């Protein structure tokens, strides 16, 4: 029997909540079913997760996924303002040393589903110093959106990290 990988599903429709699920290790068809076709994997820097999305999401007219896009933009600055995610996505942990998908980090599960106070931290690319820039009381997704607004308003380079307080 294969082991189960804990994942988070983020529907494109922002009215539908993100939810936890389990997928059998190596069952690529389960990922295809969630994303609605063949998928591509994007490894994010912070949190250290892999985002599974429909590789043709934009081409087939998939619905814009604001939560997945914002997660991508806050996690990996090279994507910021350059691309968007369309369609439902699956978040899993990054691959292990043998290339097998791992479970989404427990810290991210706690942040998304159990926390209501968050810190936004900015890390300057020049000196590598991190500074706390905001403490917010709301849900994880709203804080990610606010982090993007802070990035734009302050014209920041570098990375932004959202963590539970």
Order of alpha helices (4+ residues) and beta strands (2+ residues): beta-beta-alpha-beta-beta-alpha-beta-alpha-beta-beta-alpha-beta
